[in-house]
């Protein structure tokens, strides 16, 4: 396993009745969800406790969500039940997961920066594999400047994004949006305060 302690680490972090990152959707996703075709089949990667997958399902999409933490998935299922919607949750270690091929209209990856450069490249390749031709990727993460804020995200600079790095990683895609900016966010105890963010929206080539 490329990231051997991820399951134990996240199970420990999610071992509380509180939702670590809250139950409201990520602001970038909420702002850009209008770009998705109604009734899209969407993959939410490393979705944690379900705030984003539940939001997508509430907007009429057919959602599959993965996470390495069984505790997170249990909390996500409870959230979906409370909201009266259905999401297909899959227990998956992205270091080993067999990504489905040409299956999804959209893939969503929000703050998936547990992955170092090697695993990140594998995940990006998996996203390409999972999307149908012309499918849309919505990706948000922390910029390297985030280390100066210390309001969430990884402490390892190698796990953080830059615009140049994302441009290289998705050079053959049609990039519809790529921007970095600072914003005040409030996402439970996990992400709170001034933050350095990068948003990417890109389409897999036809």
Backbone as JSON Lines, residues from 0, in Angstrom:
{"i":0,"aa":"X","n":[0.86,-1.19,0.0],"ca":[0.0,0.0,0.0],"c":[0.89,1.24,0.0]}
{"i":1,"aa":"X","n":[0.63,2.17,-0.88],"ca":[1.5,3.33,-1.02],"c":[1.4,4.27,0.18]}
{"i":2,"aa":"X","n":[0.23,4.38,0.77],"ca":[0.02,5.27,1.91],"c":[-0.49,4.38,3.07]}
{"i":3,"aa":"X","n":[0.41,3.67,3.79],"ca":[0.0,2.55,4.63],"c":[-0.88,2.89,5.81]}
{"i":4,"aa":"X","n":[-0.83,4.1,6.33],"ca":[-1.55,4.39,7.56],"c":[-2.78,5.25,7.34]}
{"i":5,"aa":"X","n":[-3.23,5.42,6.11],"ca":[-4.34,6.32,5.86],"c":[-5.63,5.87,6.53]}
{"i":6,"aa":"X","n":[-5.98,4.6,6.43],"ca":[-7.24,4.13,7.01],"c":[-7.26,4.37,8.51]}
{"i":7,"aa":"X","n":[-6.19,3.98,9.19],"ca":[-6.13,4.16,10.65],"c":[-6.15,5.64,11.02]}
{"i":8,"aa":"X","n":[-5.41,6.44,10.27],"ca":[-5.35,7.88,10.56],"c":[-6.73,8.51,10.45]}
{"i":9,"aa":"X","n":[-7.45,8.23,9.35],"ca":[-8.75,8.87,9.15],"c":[-9.83,8.27,10.02]}
{"i":10,"aa":"X","n":[-9.75,6.98,10.31],"ca":[-10.71,6.41,11.25],"c":[-10.6,7.09,12.62]}
{"i":11,"aa":"X","n":[-9.38,7.38,13.02],"ca":[-9.19,8.07,14.3],"c":[-9.72,9.5,14.25]}
{"i":12,"aa":"X","n":[-9.47,10.19,13.15],"ca":[-9.95,11.58,13.04],"c":[-11.47,11.66,13.01]}
{"i":13,"aa":"X","n":[-12.11,10.66,12.41],"ca":[-13.56,10.68,12.3],"c":[-14.27,10.0,13.48]}
{"i":14,"aa":"X","n":[-13.52,9.62,14.51],"ca":[-14.1,8.91,15.65],"c":[-14.76,9.88,16.63]}
{"i":15,"aa":"X","n":[-15.77,10.57,16.15],"ca":[-16.53,11.52,16.95],"c":[-17.92,11.63,16.36]}
{"i":16,"aa":"X","n":[-18.88,12.02,17.18],"ca":[-20.23,12.2,16.67],"c":[-20.33,13.47,15.82]}
{"i":17,"aa":"X","n":[-19.41,14.41,16.03],"ca":[-19.41,15.63,15.23],"c":[-18.86,15.34,13.84]}
{"i":18,"aa":"X","n":[-19.3,16.14,12.87],"ca":[-18.77,16.03,11.5],"c":[-17.55,16.94,11.39]}
{"i":19,"aa":"X","n":[-16.4,16.33,11.18],"ca":[-15.12,17.03,11.25],"c":[-15.07,18.23,10.32]}
{"i":20,"aa":"X","n":[-15.62,18.08,9.11],"ca":[-15.62,19.16,8.13],"c":[-17.03,19.73,7.91]}
{"i":21,"aa":"X","n":[-17.92,19.48,8.86],"ca":[-19.28,20.0,8.76],"c":[-20.14,19.16,7.82]}
{"i":22,"aa":"X","n":[-21.38,19.59,7.66],"ca":[-22.31,18.89,6.77],"c":[-22.74,19.75,5.59]}
{"i":23,"aa":"X","n":[-22.31,21.0,5.54],"ca":[-22.59,21.86,4.38],"c":[-21.6,21.54,3.27]}
{"i":24,"aa":"X","n":[-22.0,21.69,2.02],"ca":[-21.08,21.38,0.92],"c":[-19.94,22.37,0.83]}
{"i":25,"aa":"X","n":[-18.87,21.94,0.22],"ca":[-17.76,22.83,-0.1],"c":[-18.25,23.99,-0.96]}
{"i":26,"aa":"X","n":[-17.76,25.19,-0.67],"ca":[-18.26,26.41,-1.34],"c":[-17.99,26.37,-2.84]}
{"i":27,"aa":"X","n":[-16.83,25.89,-3.25],"ca":[-16.51,25.78,-4.68],"c":[-17.49,24.86,-5.38]}
{"i":28,"aa":"X","n":[-17.77,23.71,-4.79],"ca":[-18.71,22.78,-5.38],"c":[-20.11,23.38,-5.45]}
{"i":29,"aa":"X","n":[-20.53,24.03,-4.39],"ca":[-21.86,24.66,-4.39],"c":[-21.97,25.74,-5.45]}
{"i":30,"aa":"X","n":[-20.88,26.45,-5.67],"ca":[-20.86,27.53,-6.66],"c":[-20.88,27.02,-8.09]}
{"i":31,"aa":"X","n":[-20.27,25.85,-8.32],"ca":[-20.06,25.37,-9.68],"c":[-20.94,24.18,-10.06]}
{"i":32,"aa":"X","n":[-21.8,23.71,-9.17],"ca":[-22.6,22.52,-9.46],"c":[-23.52,22.73,-10.66]}
{"i":33,"aa":"X","n":[-23.83,23.99,-10.95],"ca":[-24.7,24.29,-12.1],"c":[-24.09,23.84,-13.42]}
{"i":34,"aa":"X","n":[-22.79,23.62,-13.45],"ca":[-22.13,23.19,-14.69],"c":[-22.47,21.74,-15.05]}
{"i":35,"aa":"X","n":[-22.91,20.96,-14.08],"ca":[-23.19,19.55,-14.33],"c":[-24.51,19.38,-15.07]}
{"i":36,"aa":"X","n":[-24.52,18.47,-16.03],"ca":[-25.74,18.14,-16.74],"c":[-26.72,17.5,-15.76]}
{"i":37,"aa":"X","n":[-28.0,17.9,-15.77],"ca":[-28.97,17.28,-14.86],"c":[-28.95,15.76,-14.95]}
{"i":38,"aa":"X","n":[-29.0,15.13,-13.78],"ca":[-29.02,13.68,-13.74],"c":[-27.69,13.02,-14.06]}
{"i":39,"aa":"X","n":[-26.6,13.75,-13.86],"ca":[-25.28,13.19,-14.16],"c":[-24.93,12.05,-13.2]}
{"i":40,"aa":"X","n":[-24.12,11.12,-13.68],"ca":[-23.52,10.11,-12.82],"c":[-22.18,10.65,-12.35]}
{"i":41,"aa":"X","n":[-22.04,10.83,-11.03],"ca":[-20.9,11.55,-10.46],"c":[-20.14,10.66,-9.49]}
{"i":42,"aa":"X","n":[-18.82,10.7,-9.57],"ca":[-17.95,10.04,-8.61],"c":[-17.36,11.09,-7.69]}
{"i":43,"aa":"X","n":[-17.6,10.96,-6.38],"ca":[-17.01,11.84,-5.37],"c":[-15.87,11.07,-4.71]}
{"i":44,"aa":"X","n":[-14.64,11.52,-4.96],"ca":[-13.44,10.8,-4.56],"c":[-13.02,11.2,-3.15]}
{"i":45,"aa":"X","n":[-12.75,10.2,-2.3],"ca":[-12.32,10.46,-0.93],"c":[-13.26,11.47,-0.27]}
{"i":46,"aa":"X","n":[-14.52,11.14,-0.26],"ca":[-15.59,12.07,0.12],"c":[-15.76,12.25,1.62]}
{"i":47,"aa":"X","n":[-15.06,11.47,2.42],"ca":[-15.16,11.65,3.86],"c":[-16.54,11.36,4.4]}
{"i":48,"aa":"X","n":[-17.06,12.29,5.2],"ca":[-18.32,12.09,5.92],"c":[-19.56,12.42,5.11]}
{"i":49,"aa":"X","n":[-19.39,12.7,3.82],"ca":[-20.54,12.74,2.93],"c":[-21.14,14.09,2.61]}
{"i":50,"aa":"X","n":[-20.54,15.17,3.08],"ca":[-21.19,16.47,2.87],"c":[-21.33,16.81,1.38]}
{"i":51,"aa":"X","n":[-20.35,16.43,0.58],"ca":[-20.41,16.79,-0.84],"c":[-21.21,15.79,-1.66]}
{"i":52,"aa":"X","n":[-21.09,14.51,-1.36],"ca":[-21.87,13.52,-2.09],"c":[-23.36,13.69,-1.83]}
{"i":53,"aa":"X","n":[-23.72,13.97,-0.59],"ca":[-25.13,14.2,-0.25],"c":[-25.66,15.42,-0.98]}
{"i":54,"aa":"X","n":[-24.88,16.48,-1.02],"ca":[-25.27,17.7,-1.73],"c":[-25.51,17.4,-3.21]}
{"i":55,"aa":"X","n":[-24.62,16.64,-3.82],"ca":[-24.78,16.3,-5.24],"c":[-26.04,15.48,-5.47]}
{"i":56,"aa":"X","n":[-26.29,14.52,-4.59],"ca":[-27.5,13.71,-4.72],"c":[-28.76,14.55,-4.53]}
{"i":57,"aa":"X","n":[-28.71,15.51,-3.63],"ca":[-29.85,16.4,-3.43],"c":[-30.15,17.23,-4.67]}
{"i":58,"aa":"X","n":[-29.14,17.41,-5.52],"ca":[-29.33,18.15,-6.77],"c":[-29.69,17.22,-7.93]}
{"i":59,"aa":"X","n":[-30.06,15.99,-7.62],"ca":[-30.6,15.1,-8.63],"c":[-29.6,14.24,-9.36]}
{"i":60,"aa":"X","n":[-28.36,14.22,-8.89],"ca":[-27.35,13.42,-9.56],"c":[-27.27,12.03,-8.95]}
{"i":61,"aa":"X","n":[-26.81,11.07,-9.75],"ca":[-26.58,9.7,-9.29],"c":[-25.13,9.61,-8.82]}
{"i":62,"aa":"X","n":[-24.93,9.42,-7.52],"ca":[-23.61,9.64,-6.93],"c":[-23.04,8.34,-6.37]}
{"i":63,"aa":"X","n":[-21.77,8.1,-6.71],"ca":[-20.95,7.07,-6.08],"c":[-19.85,7.82,-5.33]}
{"i":64,"aa":"X","n":[-19.65,7.48,-4.06],"ca":[-18.63,8.16,-3.26],"c":[-17.73,7.13,-2.61]}
{"i":65,"aa":"X","n":[-16.43,7.42,-2.59],"ca":[-15.46,6.53,-1.97],"c":[-14.83,7.18,-0.75]}
{"i":66,"aa":"X","n":[-14.33,6.34,0.13],"ca":[-13.43,6.81,1.2],"c":[-12.69,5.62,1.77]}
{"i":67,"aa":"X","n":[-11.5,5.88,2.31],"ca":[-10.7,4.84,2.92],"c":[-11.15,4.54,4.34]}
{"i":68,"aa":"X","n":[-11.89,5.47,4.96],"ca":[-12.31,5.34,6.35],"c":[-13.72,4.75,6.45]}
{"i":69,"aa":"X","n":[-13.84,3.6,7.1],"ca":[-15.16,3.02,7.31],"c":[-16.0,3.89,8.22]}
{"i":70,"aa":"X","n":[-15.38,4.52,9.2],"ca":[-16.13,5.41,10.08],"c":[-16.72,6.58,9.31]}
{"i":71,"aa":"X","n":[-15.94,7.13,8.4],"ca":[-16.45,8.23,7.58],"c":[-17.64,7.78,6.75]}
{"i":72,"aa":"X","n":[-17.53,6.61,6.16],"ca":[-18.62,6.09,5.33],"c":[-19.88,5.85,6.16]}
{"i":73,"aa":"X","n":[-19.73,5.36,7.36],"ca":[-20.89,5.15,8.22],"c":[-21.58,6.47,8.52]}
{"i":74,"aa":"X","n":[-20.8,7.5,8.79],"ca":[-21.38,8.83,9.06],"c":[-22.02,9.41,7.8]}
{"i":75,"aa":"X","n":[-21.39,9.16,6.65],"ca":[-21.96,9.64,5.39],"c":[-23.32,8.99,5.12]}
{"i":76,"aa":"X","n":[-23.41,7.7,5.37],"ca":[-24.69,7.0,5.17],"c":[-25.77,7.56,6.09]}
{"i":77,"aa":"X","n":[-25.4,7.85,7.33],"ca":[-26.38,8.42,8.26],"c":[-26.84,9.79,7.79]}
{"i":78,"aa":"X","n":[-25.91,10.58,7.26],"ca":[-26.27,11.91,6.76],"c":[-27.22,11.78,5.58]}
{"i":79,"aa":"X","n":[-26.93,10.87,4.67],"ca":[-27.81,10.67,3.51],"c":[-29.19,10.21,3.95]}
{"i":80,"aa":"X","n":[-29.25,9.32,4.93],"ca":[-30.54,8.85,5.43],"c":[-31.34,9.99,6.04]}
{"i":81,"aa":"X","n":[-30.67,10.83,6.81],"ca":[-31.37,11.97,7.43],"c":[-31.91,12.93,6.38]}
{"i":82,"aa":"X","n":[-31.19,13.06,5.28],"ca":[-31.62,13.97,4.22],"c":[-32.61,13.31,3.25]}
{"i":83,"aa":"X","n":[-32.81,12.0,3.42],"ca":[-33.79,11.3,2.59],"c":[-33.35,11.08,1.16]}
{"i":84,"aa":"X","n":[-32.05,10.9,0.95],"ca":[-31.55,10.68,-0.41],"c":[-30.65,9.43,-0.42]}
{"i":85,"aa":"X","n":[-30.32,8.97,-1.63],"ca":[-29.51,7.77,-1.79],"c":[-28.17,8.12,-2.44]}
{"i":86,"aa":"X","n":[-27.11,7.56,-1.85],"ca":[-25.76,7.65,-2.41],"c":[-25.16,6.25,-2.3]}
{"i":87,"aa":"X","n":[-24.43,5.84,-3.32],"ca":[-23.72,4.57,-3.25],"c":[-22.34,4.81,-2.67]}
{"i":88,"aa":"X","n":[-22.09,4.27,-1.49],"ca":[-20.8,4.48,-0.82],"c":[-19.94,3.23,-0.96]}
{"i":89,"aa":"X","n":[-18.67,3.46,-1.31],"ca":[-17.72,2.36,-1.51],"c":[-16.48,2.57,-0.66]}
{"i":90,"aa":"X","n":[-16.1,1.54,0.08],"ca":[-14.88,1.56,0.88],"c":[-13.71,1.32,-0.05]}
{"i":91,"aa":"X","n":[-12.84,2.3,-0.23],"ca":[-11.79,2.19,-1.24],"c":[-10.51,2.88,-0.79]}
{"i":92,"aa":"X","n":[-9.41,2.18,-0.91],"ca":[-8.07,2.73,-0.75],"c":[-7.59,3.13,-2.14]}
{"i":93,"aa":"X","n":[-7.43,4.41,-2.38],"ca":[-7.12,4.88,-3.73],"c":[-5.72,4.49,-4.18]}
{"i":94,"aa":"X","n":[-4.89,4.01,-3.26],"ca":[-3.59,3.48,-3.66],"c":[-3.71,2.15,-4.37]}
{"i":95,"aa":"X","n":[-4.85,1.49,-4.2],"ca":[-5.04,0.15,-4.75],"c":[-6.31,0.01,-5.58]}
{"i":96,"aa":"X","n":[-7.2,0.97,-5.52],"ca":[-8.53,0.83,-6.11],"c":[-8.44,0.67,-7.63]}
{"i":97,"aa":"X","n":[-9.27,-0.22,-8.17],"ca":[-9.4,-0.37,-9.61],"c":[-10.47,0.61,-10.1]}
{"i":98,"aa":"X","n":[-10.03,1.7,-10.68],"ca":[-10.95,2.72,-11.15],"c":[-11.77,2.18,-12.32]}
{"i":99,"aa":"X","n":[-13.08,2.4,-12.31],"ca":[-13.89,1.98,-13.46],"c":[-13.53,2.81,-14.7]}
{"i":100,"aa":"X","n":[-13.81,2.26,-15.86],"ca":[-13.4,2.92,-17.1],"c":[-14.59,3.56,-17.82]}
{"i":101,"aa":"X","n":[-14.44,4.84,-18.21],"ca":[-15.44,5.56,-19.01],"c":[-16.84,5.41,-18.41]}
{"i":102,"aa":"X","n":[-16.97,5.69,-17.12],"ca":[-18.2,5.4,-16.39],"c":[-18.96,6.64,-15.95]}
{"i":103,"aa":"X","n":[-18.26,7.71,-15.61],"ca":[-18.89,8.85,-14.95],"c":[-18.93,10.09,-15.84]}
{"i":104,"aa":"X","n":[-20.01,10.86,-15.67],"ca":[-20.14,12.15,-16.36],"c":[-19.29,13.22,-15.69]}
{"i":105,"aa":"X","n":[-19.05,13.05,-14.38],"ca":[-18.26,14.03,-13.64],"c":[-17.55,13.33,-12.49]}
{"i":106,"aa":"X","n":[-16.38,13.86,-12.14],"ca":[-15.63,13.42,-10.96],"c":[-15.35,14.65,-10.11]}
{"i":107,"aa":"X","n":[-15.56,14.49,-8.81],"ca":[-15.36,15.59,-7.86],"c":[-14.29,15.17,-6.86]}
{"i":108,"aa":"X","n":[-13.28,16.02,-6.71],"ca":[-12.22,15.78,-5.72],"c":[-12.01,17.05,-4.9]}
{"i":109,"aa":"X","n":[-12.44,17.03,-3.66],"ca":[-12.34,18.2,-2.78],"c":[-11.38,17.9,-1.64]}
{"i":110,"aa":"X","n":[-10.3,18.65,-1.57],"ca":[-9.32,18.53,-0.48],"c":[-8.84,17.09,-0.31]}
{"i":111,"aa":"X","n":[-8.35,16.52,-1.4],"ca":[-7.87,15.14,-1.37],"c":[-6.34,15.11,-1.28]}
{"i":112,"aa":"X","n":[-5.79,15.98,-0.45],"ca":[-4.35,16.19,-0.42],"c":[-3.62,15.36,0.63]}
{"i":113,"aa":"X","n":[-4.24,14.23,0.99],"ca":[-3.53,13.2,1.74],"c":[-2.48,12.53,0.87]}
{"i":114,"aa":"X","n":[-2.58,12.73,-0.44],"ca":[-1.73,12.02,-1.41],"c":[-0.48,12.82,-1.74]}
{"i":115,"aa":"X","n":[0.66,12.15,-1.62],"ca":[1.91,12.72,-2.09],"c":[2.0,12.64,-3.6]}
{"i":116,"aa":"X","n":[3.09,13.13,-4.19],"ca":[3.18,13.23,-5.65],"c":[2.94,11.92,-6.39]}
{"i":117,"aa":"X","n":[3.47,10.81,-5.9],"ca":[3.29,9.55,-6.59],"c":[1.84,9.07,-6.61]}
{"i":118,"aa":"X","n":[1.21,9.07,-5.44],"ca":[-0.18,8.67,-5.36],"c":[-1.08,9.68,-6.05]}
{"i":119,"aa":"X","n":[-0.75,10.96,-5.96],"ca":[-1.54,11.98,-6.64],"c":[-1.58,11.73,-8.15]}
{"i":120,"aa":"X","n":[-0.44,11.41,-8.74],"ca":[-0.41,11.11,-10.18],"c":[-1.28,9.91,-10.5]}
{"i":121,"aa":"X","n":[-1.25,8.92,-9.62],"ca":[-2.08,7.72,-9.83],"c":[-3.56,8.07,-9.74]}
{"i":122,"aa":"X","n":[-3.92,8.93,-8.78],"ca":[-5.31,9.35,-8.64],"c":[-5.76,10.15,-9.85]}
{"i":123,"aa":"X","n":[-4.92,11.07,-10.31],"ca":[-5.29,11.86,-11.5],"c":[-5.47,10.94,-12.72]}
{"i":124,"aa":"X","n":[-4.6,9.94,-12.85],"ca":[-4.78,8.98,-13.94],"c":[-6.1,8.22,-13.78]}
{"i":125,"aa":"X","n":[-6.43,7.87,-12.55],"ca":[-7.68,7.17,-12.29],"c":[-8.9,8.02,-12.62]}
{"i":126,"aa":"X","n":[-8.82,9.3,-12.31],"ca":[-9.91,10.22,-12.66],"c":[-10.12,10.25,-14.17]}
{"i":127,"aa":"X","n":[-9.02,10.31,-14.92],"ca":[-9.1,10.29,-16.38],"c":[-9.76,9.0,-16.85]}
{"i":128,"aa":"X","n":[-9.36,7.9,-16.26],"ca":[-9.91,6.59,-16.65],"c":[-11.41,6.53,-16.35]}
{"i":129,"aa":"X","n":[-11.82,7.04,-15.2],"ca":[-13.21,6.91,-14.76],"c":[-14.18,7.79,-15.53]}
{"i":130,"aa":"X","n":[-13.7,8.92,-16.02],"ca":[-14.59,9.84,-16.74],"c":[-14.89,9.34,-18.14]}
{"i":131,"aa":"X","n":[-16.11,9.58,-18.57],"ca":[-16.46,9.38,-19.97],"c":[-15.76,10.45,-20.81]}
{"i":132,"aa":"X","n":[-15.51,10.2,-22.08],"ca":[-14.98,11.26,-22.94],"c":[-15.87,12.5,-22.86]}
{"i":133,"aa":"X","n":[-15.24,13.65,-22.65],"ca":[-16.0,14.88,-22.49],"c":[-16.49,15.11,-21.07]}
{"i":134,"aa":"X","n":[-16.21,14.17,-20.17],"ca":[-16.65,14.32,-18.78],"c":[-15.89,15.4,-18.05]}
{"i":135,"aa":"X","n":[-16.48,15.87,-16.95],"ca":[-15.96,17.04,-16.24],"c":[-15.34,16.66,-14.9]}
{"i":136,"aa":"X","n":[-14.18,17.24,-14.62],"ca":[-13.52,17.13,-13.33],"c":[-13.65,18.44,-12.58]}
{"i":137,"aa":"X","n":[-14.09,18.37,-11.33],"ca":[-14.1,19.52,-10.44],"c":[-13.17,19.21,-9.28]}
{"i":138,"aa":"X","n":[-12.1,19.97,-9.16],"ca":[-11.04,19.69,-8.19],"c":[-10.74,20.96,-7.41]}
{"i":139,"aa":"X","n":[-10.72,20.84,-6.08],"ca":[-10.26,21.96,-5.26],"c":[-9.29,21.46,-4.21]}
{"i":140,"aa":"X","n":[-8.24,22.24,-3.99],"ca":[-7.27,21.91,-2.95],"c":[-6.58,23.16,-2.45]}
{"i":141,"aa":"X","n":[-5.62,22.92,-1.59],"ca":[-4.84,24.03,-1.01],"c":[-3.6,24.31,-1.85]}
{"i":142,"aa":"X","n":[-3.31,25.59,-2.0],"ca":[-2.08,26.09,-2.62],"c":[-0.94,25.99,-1.61]}
{"i":143,"aa":"X","n":[0.27,26.02,-2.11],"ca":[1.45,25.97,-1.23],"c":[1.46,27.09,-0.19]}
{"i":144,"aa":"X","n":[0.85,28.23,-0.5],"ca":[0.77,29.33,0.46],"c":[0.03,28.94,1.73]}
{"i":145,"aa":"X","n":[-0.75,27.85,1.68],"ca":[-1.54,27.45,2.83],"c":[-0.7,27.14,4.06]}
{"i":146,"aa":"X","n":[0.55,26.75,3.85],"ca":[1.41,26.45,4.99],"c":[1.59,27.68,5.88]}
{"i":147,"aa":"X","n":[1.51,28.86,5.29],"ca":[1.63,30.08,6.09],"c":[0.39,30.41,6.89]}
{"i":148,"aa":"X","n":[-0.75,29.87,6.48],"ca":[-2.0,30.12,7.2],"c":[-2.24,29.09,8.3]}
{"i":149,"aa":"X","n":[-1.96,27.83,8.02],"ca":[-2.13,26.79,9.02],"c":[-3.57,26.58,9.47]}
{"i":150,"aa":"X","n":[-4.51,26.76,8.55],"ca":[-5.94,26.66,8.9],"c":[-6.58,25.38,8.36]}
{"i":151,"aa":"X","n":[-5.76,24.4,8.01],"ca":[-6.27,23.14,7.47],"c":[-5.34,22.63,6.4]}
{"i":152,"aa":"X","n":[-5.59,21.4,6.0],"ca":[-4.79,20.81,4.93],"c":[-3.51,20.17,5.45]}
{"i":153,"aa":"X","n":[-2.72,19.6,4.53],"ca":[-1.52,18.85,4.92],"c":[-0.39,19.77,5.33]}
{"i":154,"aa":"X","n":[0.51,19.23,6.13],"ca":[1.71,19.99,6.53],"c":[2.87,19.75,5.59]}
{"i":155,"aa":"X","n":[2.74,18.76,4.7],"ca":[3.79,18.44,3.74],"c":[3.59,19.25,2.47]}
{"i":156,"aa":"X","n":[4.53,20.12,2.14],"ca":[4.39,21.0,1.0],"c":[4.24,20.21,-0.31]}
{"i":157,"aa":"X","n":[4.8,19.01,-0.37],"ca":[4.72,18.21,-1.59],"c":[3.3,17.79,-1.91]}
{"i":158,"aa":"X","n":[2.42,17.81,-0.92],"ca":[1.03,17.4,-1.13],"c":[0.15,18.56,-1.62]}
{"i":159,"aa":"X","n":[0.68,19.76,-1.62],"ca":[-0.1,20.94,-1.98],"c":[-0.01,21.21,-3.48]}
{"i":160,"aa":"X","n":[-0.98,21.99,-3.98],"ca":[-1.07,22.26,-5.41],"c":[-0.43,23.59,-5.79]}
{"i":161,"aa":"X","n":[-0.05,23.67,-7.04],"ca":[0.27,24.95,-7.69],"c":[-0.47,24.97,-9.03]}
{"i":162,"aa":"X","n":[-0.7,26.16,-9.55],"ca":[-1.34,26.24,-10.86],"c":[-0.49,25.58,-11.93]}
{"i":163,"aa":"X","n":[0.83,25.8,-11.85],"ca":[1.71,25.21,-12.86],"c":[1.66,23.69,-12.8]}
{"i":164,"aa":"X","n":[1.61,23.13,-11.59],"ca":[1.55,21.68,-11.44],"c":[0.27,21.1,-12.0]}
{"i":165,"aa":"X","n":[-0.85,21.77,-11.75],"ca":[-2.13,21.29,-12.28],"c":[-2.19,21.46,-13.8]}
{"i":166,"aa":"X","n":[-1.6,22.53,-14.3],"ca":[-1.56,22.71,-15.76],"c":[-0.78,21.59,-16.42]}
{"i":167,"aa":"X","n":[0.33,21.17,-15.79],"ca":[1.11,20.05,-16.35],"c":[0.32,18.75,-16.25]}
{"i":168,"aa":"X","n":[-0.32,18.53,-15.11],"ca":[-1.03,17.27,-14.89],"c":[-2.2,17.09,-15.85]}
{"i":169,"aa":"X","n":[-2.81,18.21,-16.25],"ca":[-4.0,18.15,-17.1],"c":[-3.77,18.89,-18.43]}
{"i":170,"aa":"X","n":[-2.54,18.8,-18.91],"ca":[-2.16,19.55,-20.11],"c":[-2.97,19.16,-21.33]}
{"i":171,"aa":"X","n":[-3.42,17.92,-21.41],"ca":[-4.17,17.46,-22.58],"c":[-5.67,17.61,-22.43]}
{"i":172,"aa":"X","n":[-6.11,18.16,-21.31],"ca":[-7.54,18.37,-21.05],"c":[-7.94,19.77,-21.49]}
{"i":173,"aa":"X","n":[-9.24,19.97,-21.62],"ca":[-9.75,21.32,-21.86],"c":[-10.01,21.97,-20.5]}
{"i":174,"aa":"X","n":[-9.18,22.93,-20.13],"ca":[-9.31,23.58,-18.82],"c":[-10.3,24.73,-18.93]}
{"i":175,"aa":"X","n":[-11.4,24.64,-18.21],"ca":[-12.44,25.67,-18.21],"c":[-12.21,26.7,-17.11]}
{"i":176,"aa":"X","n":[-11.57,26.29,-16.03],"ca":[-11.29,27.2,-14.92],"c":[-10.06,26.72,-14.19]}
{"i":177,"aa":"X","n":[-9.13,27.62,-13.93],"ca":[-7.99,27.33,-13.08],"c":[-7.59,28.63,-12.41]}
{"i":178,"aa":"X","n":[-7.83,28.71,-11.11],"ca":[-7.51,29.94,-10.4],"c":[-7.09,29.64,-8.98]}
{"i":179,"aa":"X","n":[-6.2,30.47,-8.47],"ca":[-5.79,30.39,-7.07],"c":[-6.16,31.71,-6.39]}
{"i":180,"aa":"X","n":[-6.55,31.62,-5.14],"ca":[-7.04,32.81,-4.42],"c":[-7.07,32.51,-2.93]}
{"i":181,"aa":"X","n":[-7.2,33.56,-2.15],"ca":[-7.38,33.43,-0.71],"c":[-8.85,33.63,-0.36]}
{"i":182,"aa":"X","n":[-9.34,32.88,0.61],"ca":[-10.74,33.0,1.04],"c":[-10.85,32.59,2.5]}
{"i":183,"aa":"X","n":[-11.84,33.14,3.17],"ca":[-12.17,32.71,4.53],"c":[-13.18,31.57,4.43]}
{"i":184,"aa":"X","n":[-12.84,30.42,4.99],"ca":[-13.73,29.29,4.91],"c":[-14.08,28.81,6.32]}
{"i":185,"aa":"X","n":[-15.24,28.14,6.41],"ca":[-15.69,27.57,7.67],"c":[-16.31,26.22,7.38]}
{"i":186,"aa":"X","n":[-15.49,25.17,7.51],"ca":[-15.91,23.81,7.21],"c":[-15.63,22.95,8.43]}
{"i":187,"aa":"X","n":[-16.47,23.1,9.45],"ca":[-16.29,22.37,10.68],"c":[-14.98,22.7,11.37]}
{"i":188,"aa":"X","n":[-14.51,21.79,12.2],"ca":[-13.24,22.0,12.89],"c":[-12.04,21.78,11.98]}
{"i":189,"aa":"X","n":[-12.25,21.03,10.9],"ca":[-11.13,20.64,10.06],"c":[-10.56,21.75,9.2]}
{"i":190,"aa":"X","n":[-11.44,22.6,8.65],"ca":[-11.02,23.7,7.79],"c":[-11.7,24.97,8.28]}
{"i":191,"aa":"X","n":[-10.94,25.89,8.82],"ca":[-11.57,27.11,9.34],"c":[-10.58,28.25,9.32]}
{"i":192,"aa":"X","n":[-10.97,29.36,8.65],"ca":[-10.13,30.55,8.64],"c":[-9.62,30.88,7.25]}
{"i":193,"aa":"X","n":[-8.72,31.85,7.21],"ca":[-8.15,32.3,5.95],"c":[-7.37,31.16,5.3]}
{"i":194,"aa":"X","n":[-7.63,30.93,4.01],"ca":[-7.06,29.77,3.34],"c":[-6.62,30.12,1.93]}
{"i":195,"aa":"X","n":[-5.57,29.45,1.47],"ca":[-5.06,29.63,0.11],"c":[-5.53,28.45,-0.74]}
{"i":196,"aa":"X","n":[-6.42,28.71,-1.69],"ca":[-7.11,27.66,-2.43],"c":[-6.77,27.7,-3.91]}
{"i":197,"aa":"X","n":[-6.93,26.55,-4.56],"ca":[-6.86,26.44,-6.02],"c":[-8.08,25.66,-6.49]}
{"i":198,"aa":"X","n":[-8.76,26.19,-7.5],"ca":[-9.9,25.53,-8.11],"c":[-9.55,25.16,-9.55]}
{"i":199,"aa":"X","n":[-9.93,23.95,-9.94],"ca":[-9.74,23.49,-11.31],"c":[-11.02,22.86,-11.81]}
{"i":200,"aa":"X","n":[-11.46,23.28,-12.99],"ca":[-12.54,22.6,-13.72],"c":[-11.98,22.27,-15.1]}
{"i":201,"aa":"X","n":[-12.0,20.98,-15.44],"ca":[-11.41,20.54,-16.71],"c":[-12.25,19.42,-17.29]}
{"i":202,"aa":"X","n":[-12.21,19.31,-18.62],"ca":[-12.93,18.25,-19.33],"c":[-11.95,17.28,-19.97]}
{"i":203,"aa":"X","n":[-12.28,16.01,-19.81],"ca":[-11.52,14.96,-20.48],"c":[-11.71,15.1,-22.0]}
{"i":204,"aa":"X","n":[-10.67,14.95,-22.75],"ca":[-10.81,15.07,-24.21],"c":[-11.79,14.04,-24.78]}
{"i":205,"aa":"X","n":[-12.47,14.42,-25.85],"ca":[-13.36,13.5,-26.54],"c":[-12.58,12.43,-27.29]}
